[in-house]
C-alpha cells in the first residue's frame, strides 16, 4: 500500500506507437496529456515475490528517480514511473523518459562520407564519458553501453539510456529471448568473472573506435567468438608495436 504512492498515474499518458524493443522490454512513443509533450515509455515486466514487488526493485526505482532529479545533461531523464496491471506472478512497470530523436547507431549510419570530424568524435566521447562518470559517482555500473542505448538529440547532445535496468533484471527470471549484442562487452563480463566500473570504459573504447571506423571494432557472434575477435586484434596490435620498438632500438 505505502509503496503505491511512489507511482505516477498511467491515465496521463496516451500510448502511440512502438519505437523499439530490446532485452529490457518494448519502448513506445507516448503523449504526456498534462504537459502536452511527447515522451518515451518503456514497458518492463517485473517478477513478483510473495510480498509483491521485491524490495531490491523498489530501491533501484527510487535510485533511478533520484538520478532523474539530478538532471544531468548526458543522462536520459526519467520523468515518471507508473505500474500497469498485476498478474499472479508478475507486474508491468512503465518507465517514462524524455523522448530523444535517434540513437548513436542511427547517427553513425546517417553520417555522410568521409565520416565524423575528429572534433565531433571528441565532443561525443566527452559527453559519453561525462555521463559514465556521473553514473559511476552514484555507484552505478551501466554494464551494457552500446550505440543503441546512447541517444543523440537534435541539438547534438548525447545522453545515456538503459542504465540501472540490468540490476532490476538480475532479480527477475524474466529475461527475454532477445539476442543481446556482445560487441561492446569487456573480457571479464564475457568470461563471467567479477566486474566493476572498468567494464564501462571498455565499452567506451569500443564506441570510440566505431566513431572513427564507422563499423564495430569487435563484431563477435557468440561469447567465444567475441573473445577471439578481441584477442586477435590486441595480438596483432601488440606485434605491430613490438616490431616498431625493435626497429627503433636496433
Secondary structure as UniProt FT lines:
FT   HELIX           3..6
FT   HELIX           10..12
FT   STRAND          13..22
FT   TURN            23..24
FT   STRAND          25..32
FT   TURN            33..36
FT   STRAND          37..49
FT   TURN            50..51
FT   STRAND          52..53
FT   HELIX           55..70
FT   TURN            73..74
FT   STRAND          78..86
FT   STRAND          90..98
FT   STRAND          102..103
FT   HELIX           104..110
FT   TURN            113..114
FT   HELIX           118..137
FT   TURN            138..139
FT   HELIX           147..149
FT   STRAND          150..152
FT   TURN            154..155
FT   STRAND          158..160
FT   TURN            163..164
FT   HELIX           165..170
FT   TURN            183..184
FT   HELIX           187..190
FT   TURN            191..192
FT   HELIX           198..213
FT   HELIX           223..249
//
